[in-house]
Amino acid sequence: MLAADSIEDLLEQLDEALVPQVLLLDIGLPGISGTEALPLLKDKYPAMEVIMLTAYEDVEHIYQALCCGATGYMAKFTPLAQLKEAVLEVARGGAPMSRAISRKVLSHFRPTPTTHSDLLTPRERQVLQGIVDGLSDKEISTRLDLSTLTIRTHVKHVYRKMQVNSRTQLLSQHLRGLV
Protein backbone atom coordinates (compact mmCIF):
# COMPACT_ATOMS: atom_id res chain seq x y z
CA MET A 1 0.00 0.00 0.00
CA LEU A 2 1.22 3.49 -0.89
CA ALA A 3 0.15 6.91 0.38
CA ALA A 4 1.19 10.14 -1.33
CA ASP A 5 0.39 13.84 -0.87
CA SER A 6 0.94 14.78 -4.51
CA ILE A 7 1.29 13.24 -7.95
CA GLU A 8 5.02 13.95 -7.90
CA ASP A 9 5.35 12.06 -4.59
CA LEU A 10 3.24 9.21 -5.99
CA LEU A 11 5.40 8.89 -9.12
CA GLU A 12 8.55 8.68 -6.98
CA GLN A 13 7.02 5.94 -4.86
CA LEU A 14 5.68 4.03 -7.85
CA ASP A 15 9.14 3.93 -9.38
CA GLU A 16 10.48 2.36 -6.19
CA ALA A 17 7.68 -0.07 -5.41
CA LEU A 18 5.40 -2.59 -7.00
CA VAL A 19 2.65 -0.91 -8.97
CA PRO A 20 -0.72 -1.31 -7.22
CA GLN A 21 -3.57 -3.03 -9.02
CA VAL A 22 -6.00 -0.28 -7.88
CA LEU A 23 -5.19 3.36 -7.09
CA LEU A 24 -7.49 5.73 -5.17
CA LEU A 25 -6.84 9.19 -6.61
CA ASP A 26 -8.15 12.62 -5.59
CA ILE A 27 -8.80 15.39 -8.10
CA GLY A 28 -7.79 18.33 -5.90
CA LEU A 29 -4.11 17.64 -5.30
CA PRO A 30 -1.34 20.22 -4.94
CA GLY A 31 0.62 20.71 -8.14
CA ILE A 32 -0.75 18.43 -10.85
CA SER A 33 -4.44 17.63 -10.36
CA GLY A 34 -5.66 14.05 -10.30
CA THR A 35 -7.43 14.37 -13.65
CA GLU A 36 -4.35 15.95 -15.25
CA ALA A 37 -2.21 13.09 -13.94
CA LEU A 38 -4.63 10.34 -14.91
CA PRO A 39 -3.60 10.04 -18.60
CA LEU A 40 0.08 10.03 -17.55
CA LEU A 41 -0.53 7.30 -15.00
CA LYS A 42 -2.58 5.20 -17.44
CA ASP A 43 0.14 5.53 -20.11
CA LYS A 44 2.94 4.59 -17.73
CA TYR A 45 1.00 1.89 -15.81
CA PRO A 46 -1.75 0.61 -18.14
CA ALA A 47 -2.69 -2.33 -15.90
CA MET A 48 -3.31 -0.06 -12.90
CA GLU A 49 -7.00 0.76 -12.37
CA VAL A 50 -7.88 4.16 -10.92
CA ILE A 51 -10.86 5.06 -8.74
CA MET A 52 -11.34 8.78 -8.25
CA LEU A 53 -12.01 9.46 -4.56
CA THR A 54 -12.96 13.09 -4.35
CA ALA A 55 -15.23 15.77 -2.95
CA TYR A 56 -16.15 16.94 -6.47
CA GLU A 57 -19.56 15.59 -7.47
CA ASP A 58 -20.46 17.85 -10.39
CA VAL A 59 -21.01 16.38 -13.85
CA GLU A 60 -18.04 18.21 -15.38
CA HIS A 61 -15.49 16.69 -12.96
CA ILE A 62 -17.08 13.24 -13.22
CA TYR A 63 -17.12 13.34 -17.02
CA GLN A 64 -13.55 14.64 -17.23
CA ALA A 65 -12.25 11.92 -14.88
CA LEU A 66 -14.03 9.15 -16.79
CA CYS A 67 -12.79 10.49 -20.13
CA CYS A 68 -9.23 10.61 -18.76
CA GLY A 69 -9.37 6.92 -17.86
CA ALA A 70 -10.83 6.57 -14.36
CA THR A 71 -12.39 3.16 -13.75
CA GLY A 72 -14.60 4.35 -10.89
CA TYR A 73 -15.70 7.51 -9.13
CA MET A 74 -16.49 7.65 -5.42
CA ALA A 75 -17.34 10.50 -3.06
CA LYS A 76 -14.86 11.20 -0.25
CA PHE A 77 -17.50 10.68 2.43
CA THR A 78 -18.08 7.08 1.25
CA PRO A 79 -17.92 4.70 4.24
CA LEU A 80 -14.77 2.58 4.48
CA ALA A 81 -16.69 -0.69 3.93
CA GLN A 82 -18.08 0.63 0.64
CA LEU A 83 -14.63 1.84 -0.44
CA LYS A 84 -13.24 -1.61 0.24
CA GLU A 85 -16.04 -3.12 -1.84
CA ALA A 86 -15.35 -0.60 -4.64
CA VAL A 87 -11.67 -1.60 -4.74
CA LEU A 88 -12.62 -5.28 -4.86
CA GLU A 89 -15.20 -4.56 -7.57
CA VAL A 90 -12.56 -2.85 -9.74
CA ALA A 91 -10.21 -5.79 -9.17
CA ARG A 92 -13.01 -8.07 -10.46
CA GLY A 93 -13.47 -5.93 -13.58
CA GLY A 94 -16.24 -3.62 -12.37
CA ALA A 95 -16.59 0.16 -12.51
CA PRO A 96 -17.95 1.39 -9.17
CA MET A 97 -19.64 4.73 -8.61
CA SER A 98 -21.38 6.19 -5.61
CA ARG A 99 -25.16 6.11 -6.00
CA ALA A 100 -25.40 9.88 -6.27
CA ILE A 101 -22.60 9.91 -8.85
CA SER A 102 -24.18 7.21 -11.02
CA ARG A 103 -27.51 9.08 -10.88
CA LYS A 104 -25.80 12.23 -12.16
CA VAL A 105 -24.04 10.30 -14.92
CA LEU A 106 -27.32 8.74 -16.04
CA SER A 107 -29.24 12.02 -15.96
CA HIS A 108 -26.46 13.70 -17.95
CA PHE A 109 -26.84 11.19 -20.78
CA ARG A 110 -30.63 10.98 -20.67
CA PRO A 111 -32.22 13.02 -23.46
CA THR A 112 -34.00 16.14 -22.31
CA PRO A 113 -37.75 15.82 -22.67
CA THR A 114 -39.10 17.75 -25.61
CA THR A 115 -42.57 19.08 -26.11
CA HIS A 116 -44.44 18.51 -29.33
CA SER A 117 -44.28 22.25 -30.01
CA ASP A 118 -40.52 21.90 -30.51
CA LEU A 119 -41.44 20.16 -33.77
CA LEU A 120 -43.43 23.14 -35.05
CA THR A 121 -42.17 25.76 -37.47
CA PRO A 122 -42.28 29.40 -36.32
CA ARG A 123 -45.39 29.99 -38.48
CA GLU A 124 -47.11 26.90 -37.03
CA ARG A 125 -46.35 28.24 -33.54
CA GLN A 126 -48.04 31.51 -34.50
CA VAL A 127 -51.10 29.59 -35.71
CA LEU A 128 -51.06 27.51 -32.51
CA GLN A 129 -50.95 30.71 -30.44
CA GLY A 130 -53.98 31.97 -32.35
CA ILE A 131 -55.86 28.75 -31.52
CA VAL A 132 -54.82 29.03 -27.85
CA ASP A 133 -56.06 32.64 -27.90
CA GLY A 134 -59.46 31.32 -29.03
CA LEU A 135 -59.35 32.77 -32.54
CA SER A 136 -61.10 31.26 -35.55
CA ASP A 137 -59.18 30.37 -38.71
CA LYS A 138 -60.42 33.62 -40.31
CA GLU A 139 -59.28 35.70 -37.30
CA ILE A 140 -55.86 33.98 -37.34
CA SER A 141 -55.57 34.68 -41.09
CA THR A 142 -56.29 38.37 -40.46
CA ARG A 143 -53.78 38.51 -37.59
CA LEU A 144 -51.03 36.85 -39.66
CA ASP A 145 -52.02 38.43 -42.98
CA LEU A 146 -52.40 35.02 -44.66
CA SER A 147 -55.27 33.39 -46.53
CA THR A 148 -57.74 31.25 -44.61
CA LEU A 149 -56.76 28.28 -46.78
CA THR A 150 -53.10 28.70 -45.74
CA ILE A 151 -54.15 28.88 -42.08
CA ARG A 152 -56.18 25.66 -42.46
CA THR A 153 -53.11 23.95 -43.95
CA HIS A 154 -51.01 25.11 -41.00
CA VAL A 155 -53.70 23.91 -38.57
CA LYS A 156 -53.62 20.45 -40.21
CA HIS A 157 -49.83 20.36 -39.83
CA VAL A 158 -50.11 21.39 -36.18
CA TYR A 159 -52.71 18.67 -35.54
CA ARG A 160 -50.54 16.04 -37.22
CA LYS A 161 -47.37 17.04 -35.36
CA MET A 162 -49.20 17.34 -32.05
CA GLN A 163 -51.01 14.04 -32.69
CA VAL A 164 -54.49 15.48 -32.09
CA ASN A 165 -57.70 15.57 -34.10
CA SER A 166 -59.42 18.69 -32.79
CA ARG A 167 -58.91 22.10 -31.19
CA THR A 168 -60.27 20.69 -27.94
CA GLN A 169 -57.57 18.00 -27.83
CA LEU A 170 -54.95 20.59 -28.78
CA LEU A 171 -56.06 22.94 -25.99
CA SER A 172 -56.14 20.03 -23.53
CA GLN A 173 -52.50 19.24 -24.36
CA HIS A 174 -51.65 22.92 -24.03
CA LEU A 175 -53.18 23.07 -20.55
CA ARG A 176 -51.18 19.99 -19.49
CA GLY A 177 -47.97 21.63 -20.70
CA LEU A 178 -47.40 19.18 -23.54
CA VAL A 179 -47.51 21.94 -26.15
Secondary structure, 3 states (H helix, E strand, C coil): CCCCCCHHHHHHHHHHCCCCCEEEECCCCCCCCHHHHHHHHHHHCCCCEEEEEECCCCHHHHHHHHHHCCCEEEECCCCHHHHHHHHHHHHCCCCCECHHHHHHHHHHHCCCCCCHHHHCCHHHHHHHHHHHCCCCHHHHHHHHCCCHHHHHHHHHHHHHHHCCCCHHHHHHHHHCCCC
